[in-house]
Amino acid sequence: MKPALLVASLLFTTAALGQSIGAGVASPYLSTPYSVVTHDQHASFRSLAQEQSLNDQGNGVYVAEGEIPLAEVPLPPHHEMSLGDVARLYRKQHETAKKAAFVFEQQGK
């Protein structure tokens, strides 16, 4: 517990020292105030662009308005293997897997 407190105190002391030295070094750069650039025409009134219809092409594609609940979205069929089938498949793969040619066993000391 004592080494952990020593390490933590050294870490915090180093961080505090770095902040105090860093404030003295960076102060000339921070002395100039930051000026915000103004955009004079940002909130001015002007006419909007001409309205364009998305259905003018006549290709038979129409966009409907509204939302469909997520539960009603048709999902592709998804087949899940049962846990027993997965276990049998893993056991079969383990039996047919390549085994080590040489096994090294270390003698006890």
Secondary structure, DSSP 4 states (H G I P E B T S, - for coil): -HHHHHHHHHHHHHHHHHHHHHHHHHHHHHSSPP-PPP-TTTT---PPPPP--TTTT-SS--PPPS---GGGSPPPP-----HHHHHHHHHHHHHHSPPPS----PPP-
